[in-house]
């Protein structure tokens, strides 16, 4: 019975740790700022790559 309580406590603490971990949202720019993506793609404007500019 004691091992079942320990196992349950470990599972519970593990689920708390996993649920509190930050989740990083990847943007489509591979971590580059919009101006650098504009240079790489040869586009005229960086507006298409900036967050908040999607329709």
Secondary structure, DSSP 8 states (H G I E B T S, - for coil): -HHHHHHHHHHHHHHHHHHHS------TTTT--HHHHHHHHT-S-SGGGSTT---
